Amino acid sequence: MTVLRLIQGDELREHREALCEWLKANDIDPMSVRDRWISIELVAGSRVIRYRAFMVTADGRRLVDPDDPSEVWSELTSRPLKVDLALPAPR
């Protein structure tokens, strides 16, 4: 695995709207993505989007992390990159 791009912190906040559209174009619901970081990675020759996805009930309510009741439960998830990210390089 090679990290090609890591989006976090100020960059996430600054480009939130564009990132949401990009996630949708890659068949990812932006509301399911924990907003701490998103990465684009090369895994076994394929580019993927890796992020933490909220764990939810059948009706879509977010679950509490069983290991930390002060946090929302999320799991590491990846999806194939279908549409490239068109953001300026980080400063």
Rosetta silent file (secondary structure, phi, psi, omega in degrees, C-alpha in Angstrom):
SEQUENCE: MTVLRLIQGDELREHREALCEWLKANDIDPMSVRDRWISIELVAGSRVIRYRAFMVTADGRRLVDPDDPSEVWSELTSRPLKVDLALPAPR
SCORE:     score description
SCORE:     0.000 S_00000001
   1 L     0.000  133.709  176.422    0.000    0.000    0.000 S_00000001
   2 E  -128.653  126.562  176.393    1.228    3.467   -0.956 S_00000001
   3 E   -79.222  118.898  179.554   -0.561    6.652    0.116 S_00000001
   4 E   -90.027  -31.350  179.860   -0.860    8.881   -2.956 S_00000001
   5 E  -158.561  134.885  176.210   -2.756   11.715   -1.270 S_00000001
   6 E  -119.818  123.382  179.824   -3.929   12.385    2.271 S_00000001
   7 E  -111.591  121.622 -178.222   -6.710   14.935    2.802 S_00000001
   8 E  -156.865  172.040  172.807   -7.207   16.081    6.381 S_00000001
   9 H    54.070 -128.614 -176.735   -7.614   19.075    8.672 S_00000001
  10 H   -59.601  -36.760 -179.834   -7.850   22.467    6.989 S_00000001
  11 H   -63.386  -39.362  176.229   -7.854   20.937    3.509 S_00000001
  12 H   -61.067  -46.362 -178.366  -10.977   18.902    4.378 S_00000001
  13 H   -67.918  -42.788 -176.748  -12.754   21.988    5.665 S_00000001
  14 H   -63.896  -35.799 -174.383  -11.614   24.255    2.826 S_00000001
  15 L  -113.205   24.667 -173.967  -12.755   21.879    0.066 S_00000001
  16 H   -51.822  -49.403 -177.082  -15.729   20.241    1.786 S_00000001
  17 H   -62.616  -45.402  179.850  -18.248   20.881   -0.991 S_00000001
  18 H   -65.544  -38.491  178.091  -15.918   19.653   -3.755 S_00000001
  19 H   -65.543  -38.777  177.034  -14.958   16.598   -1.704 S_00000001
  20 H   -61.553  -44.227  178.384  -18.618   15.725   -1.152 S_00000001
  21 H   -63.974  -40.149  178.807  -19.264   15.875   -4.901 S_00000001
  22 H   -64.725  -43.501  177.237  -16.160   13.779   -5.570 S_00000001
  23 H   -60.024  -45.501  178.339  -17.249   11.156   -3.017 S_00000001
  24 H   -58.860  -41.353  179.852  -20.693   10.981   -4.646 S_00000001
  25 H   -64.338  -21.689  177.601  -19.049   10.545   -8.073 S_00000001
  26 L  -101.314   20.409  176.769  -17.202    7.576   -6.560 S_00000001
  27 L    60.689   37.388  176.701  -20.441    6.042   -5.216 S_00000001
  28 L  -121.245  128.196  176.830  -19.715    7.009   -1.591 S_00000001
  29 L   -74.648  115.535 -179.117  -22.316    8.770    0.530 S_00000001
  30 H   -57.135  -28.104  179.875  -20.500   11.780    2.056 S_00000001
  31 H   -72.752  -11.763  179.158  -22.719   11.510    5.148 S_00000001
  32 H   -92.723   -5.399 -173.381  -21.254    8.065    5.815 S_00000001
  33 E   -99.030  124.342  174.032  -17.665    9.356    5.936 S_00000001
  34 E   -68.782  132.288 -168.680  -16.046   10.371    9.208 S_00000001
  35 E   -92.923   41.315  176.211  -14.463   13.752    8.482 S_00000001
  36 E   -94.689  -36.382  177.199  -11.026   13.329   10.051 S_00000001
  37 E  -166.716  156.949  172.123   -9.161   12.192    6.938 S_00000001
  38 E  -139.618  138.481  176.686   -9.572   10.623    3.490 S_00000001
  39 E  -128.317  153.738  170.993   -6.732    9.068    1.537 S_00000001
  40 E  -110.044  125.360 -173.311   -6.152    7.940   -2.013 S_00000001
  41 E  -131.977  155.102  173.717   -3.937    4.868   -2.012 S_00000001
  42 E  -102.559  116.096 -177.748   -2.358    2.427   -4.393 S_00000001
  43 E  -127.483  116.948  179.047   -3.170   -1.124   -3.280 S_00000001
  44 L    51.309   41.441  176.939   -2.089   -4.109   -5.381 S_00000001
  45 L    83.206   -1.959  179.589   -1.879   -1.925   -8.489 S_00000001
  46 E  -116.852  143.363  176.454   -5.322   -0.332   -8.054 S_00000001
  47 E   -86.726  135.094  179.963   -6.160    3.107   -6.706 S_00000001
  48 E  -132.357  158.232  171.057   -8.635    3.183   -3.829 S_00000001
  49 E  -101.176  124.256  179.208  -10.254    5.753   -1.574 S_00000001
  50 E  -114.575  137.332 -177.600   -9.705    4.838    2.073 S_00000001
  51 E  -161.049  172.985  174.255  -11.710    6.434    4.878 S_00000001
  52 E  -100.454  124.005 -179.602  -13.522    5.664    8.106 S_00000001
  53 E  -101.308  136.775  177.061  -17.215    4.896    7.565 S_00000001
  54 E   -64.480  138.920  172.054  -19.784    5.390   10.305 S_00000001
  55 L   -85.773  131.760 -175.251  -21.372    2.216   11.623 S_00000001
  56 E  -132.486  160.798  174.174  -25.156    2.631   11.512 S_00000001
  57 L   -76.706  174.273  179.011  -28.352    0.835   12.446 S_00000001
  58 L   -58.496  -29.265  179.721  -30.726   -0.562    9.825 S_00000001
  59 L   -95.952   11.572  171.528  -32.590    2.766    9.890 S_00000001
  60 L    92.004    3.758  178.785  -29.396    4.793    9.434 S_00000001
  61 L   -79.886  136.764  179.940  -28.698    6.006   12.978 S_00000001
  62 E   -69.379  142.185 -178.682  -25.024    6.185   13.928 S_00000001
  63 L   -95.006  152.878  175.870  -23.841    3.754   16.582 S_00000001
  64 E   -81.174  138.880  178.502  -21.781    4.513   19.664 S_00000001
  65 E   -65.596  121.842 -178.115  -18.270    3.031   19.684 S_00000001
  66 L   -65.869  -21.144  178.962  -18.358    0.096   22.129 S_00000001
  67 L   -90.243  -16.898 -179.882  -14.723    0.801   23.071 S_00000001
  68 E  -149.701   92.017 -175.707  -15.246    4.544   23.620 S_00000001
  69 E   -60.360  -10.167  177.941  -18.811    5.639   24.477 S_00000001
  70 E   -89.120   -1.782 -177.440  -17.862    9.291   23.821 S_00000001
  71 E  -119.544  157.148  171.892  -17.220    8.533   20.126 S_00000001
  72 E   -83.235  140.755 -178.395  -19.274    7.471   17.126 S_00000001
  73 L   -75.441  133.857  176.026  -18.363    3.989   15.900 S_00000001
  74 E  -144.450  159.908  178.499  -16.572    3.826   12.556 S_00000001
  75 E  -132.521  149.435  177.483  -14.595    1.265   10.609 S_00000001
  76 E   -66.985  129.697 -174.568  -11.783    1.517    8.102 S_00000001
  77 E  -138.205  151.915  172.179  -13.243    1.167    4.614 S_00000001
  78 E  -139.927  150.883  177.749  -11.989    1.450    1.053 S_00000001
  79 E  -135.720  151.349  176.909  -13.665    1.771   -2.319 S_00000001
  80 E   -61.320  139.793  174.500  -12.232    1.744   -5.843 S_00000001
  81 L   -79.988  116.097  179.728  -11.310    5.177   -7.159 S_00000001
  82 L  -102.832  -38.602 -176.790  -13.488    5.756  -10.243 S_00000001
  83 L  -120.502  124.652 -179.840  -13.278    9.550  -10.604 S_00000001
  84 L   -64.098  153.206  178.142  -10.023   11.410   -9.952 S_00000001
  85 L   -84.105  126.128 -177.991   -9.884   14.142   -7.366 S_00000001
  86 L  -109.382   64.431  176.026   -9.636   17.604   -8.919 S_00000001
  87 L  -116.636  151.535  175.134   -8.322   19.673   -6.016 S_00000001
  88 L   -63.241  153.856  177.555   -5.198   21.806   -5.977 S_00000001
  89 L   -61.569  147.425  179.543   -2.184   20.200   -4.340 S_00000001
  90 L   -61.724  150.587 -178.540   -1.939   20.940   -0.632 S_00000001
  91 L   -77.326    0.000    0.000    0.083   23.982    0.357 S_00000001
